[in-house]
Amino acid sequence: MDKYKMTNYKVQSSKFETIKVQMSKLKVQTFEALAKVSSPSVFIGDPGFKVIENQWIPAHKLCGNDKKKSFASVSFVIWILTFGFIILTVSCSSPDLQPKGDRPSSTIVWPLPPEQPRIAFMRNIAEPKDLGIKKSFFRKVFEFIVGREAEPHMIRPYGVFSDGKGKLYVADTGLQAVHIFDFANKKYQQIFKLPGGRLLSPIGVTSDPSGKIYVSDSVINRVFVYSSKGEFSFVIGKEGDLQRAAGIAVNPQNDQIYVVDTAGHKVVAYDQTGNKIAEIGHRGGENGEFNFPTHISIDNDGRLYITDSMNFRVQVFEADGRFISKFGKLGNRLGTFSKPKGIGVDREGHVYVVDGIYDTVQIFDSEGKLLLNFGKSGTGDGNFWLPAGIFIDGKDHIYIADTYNNRVSEYRYLPQPEEEVTEGKESPTDGLGNKEEDRKKGK
């Protein structure tokens, strides 16, 4: 083995010298491990042998030209792997500049101190690496030699849902698929397959307590149901039920699935087997009527909150479709709407409405009074570019589909005064507080 010692690179750092020695000791073991996945035509392992049809053949039995080629091949592979190992080791030892998934990447809060912070930016999620999965050494070496495989990335995220147990679902109209980020188990998958085809424009996504996944498609105009493992199960909706499927939500109070029909100016309710139960609303501007509704959210009491987009308002209904209240109007200042899209409700009953034109999220109380807004136009943390869907889970984590920034941004509602968030970046307005504090202040 002496004649095949590694080239003595001119590296002054003692760290690199240590790596070189370690590589010399691990060379044979590394190649033997790679032999299991390498092509039989590639020379690996001890340079005195060649793999032919998964058998070890002494190199001296080969012809002279083959032997020379084997030595040259081994030397070349050793050189590539050694260089790759040095580069990868140094890069791995450098500080990790990526934000960690289990804590805010920076302290961006609304409102600014000295006011008590109520909303905190947590992180952006765009691709599987955001799950915090680390690649193995052999995977890094392989990618260094043959090139890095392109990872899935959000293209046009629109609908978003979190089950509150570590799974985040993102309907991506650009990719024509649904991303599933399983943070609890650090796994990623996509769902898009249909019998004889695939999703064309997945625009809304949700899940029920049993784990079934519901995806609304605005081109096919159906709701497709998948198992918790992402396997296709059945279809909800018949020809003519929906003219343009949009937002979707499952009501835990009655187990019904509500689908917003934007072009039909209504909301359609289905049972768990896909049978249509009722329709809510029709086109118009009166109470209980819609003009291109788009999104829906359901609070802890089972009430429906629906974005009535072209009437520039939010309407609230009982689970059975009875009208309760409304708020909002067309305008270009805070407290009004220009292009209302996603809607969500936190545990304290605050209503969050995404405005796609002004790239902000406005927060209202149950009577429609503006409390706070957060976010502005831009590409950095805490900024939006034509945001769409929003979902707030049972722990008051807020997920917003930042469509043209190709990501989902996670925020958190901070209801407790003792929350230790001390530094902020911006705050257009304030006033958000819990119900007890509001009563004490006479709000």
C-alpha positions, 0 to 999 in steps of 0.5 A: 500500500506504500506506493499508493500513499496520498499526494502530499498537498501543500497545506500549512494548517495542522488541521488539514494535516490531521485530516490527511492522516485520518483519510489514509487510515480510513481509505480502505474501509471507505472504499470497501463500504462504497463497493456495495453501491458502486458499479462493478466496472469501477475499481475500488477497495485495495488496488490489487483487486478488481470487482467483476460481477460482484466477485473479487479478482486479483489484479495480476490476472488482468492484462497489463493495460487494465492493471494500469487503468485500475491504478490510475482509476484508484489514484483519481478516486482517492484524490477526489475523495480526499480533496472532497473530505478536506473541503467538507470537513472544513465547511462543516466546522464553520459556524451554522448561519442558518436559523434553528427551527426551534427558536426565533431566528431573530427578535422581530416583534410587534409592537415595539417596546416599551409596549408589550410584544404580541407577535414574534417572527419565528422562522421561514420554511421553504424546503426540506432542509428547514426540517433540520435534517443533517446529511451523512458524511458519505452523502456529502462525499457522493454529492461532492463527486457527482453533484448535488441533487436539487431539493424540492422547494416551494414555488407558489404556496397558497394554502397552509395548515398545521395539525399542531402536532408537528406537521405542516401542510402547504398547498403549492399551486406552482408545483401542483403538489402539497408539501408535508413537513413533519417536524416531529419526525424530521421527514418530508413528503409530497402528495399529488397523485390521483388515479390516472393523473395528478393535482393541477391547482391545489389551493387549499389543504386541511386535515381532520383529527384522524389524520386524513388530508383534504386538498381542494383543487381550483381547476379540477373543482373537487376535494381529494382525500388522502390517508395520513400516509399520503395515499389517495382515498376518495373524491368529494364533490360531484359535477356542478357542486363547485365552480371554483374550489378555494379555501377548505376547513374541517369543523371539529364540532360537527365533523363537516368539511366546508369548501369555499366556492369562489365562482359560485359565491357560496360555501358548501358543506359535506359530511365525512363520506363526501355527501353534500349537506348544505350550501351557505349563501349566494351572490350579493352584498347583503348579510349572508351573501357573497361576492367571490369569497376565498378563504375560511377559518373555524374557531374553537366554538365551531363558528365559520369566518369567511373572507368575502373578498369582493365585498371587502369584508369578513362574515361570521356564521354558525356551523349550520350556516346562520349569519352572525355578524360582519365587519370590514369595508373597502379602503386604503388605510389600516382597518379597511381591506383592499384585497382580503385573502387568508383568515385565521382565529387564535385561541383568544378569538382575535381575527387575523386577515391577510391583505394581499395588496398591502402585504400585511396581516391585520388583527381584529377583535371579535367586533371588528375593531383593529388591534394591530397589524404586522408585516410589510412589503419586502423579502426579508424576515417579517416581510411579505410579497403577495401573501395568501393563506394563513392558519393558526394552530392550537398553540397560537403559532401563525403560519402564512403562505408568503406566495411570491417569496416562495415560503411559509413564514411562521410567527407566534402570538404572545399572550402572556405579559411575562414573555421575555421578548425585549427587542423589536424592529417595527410596529405600525400600531398597537392595542392587541391584548388578552381579554382580561387586559382589555377589560382593565384598560376599558377597551 
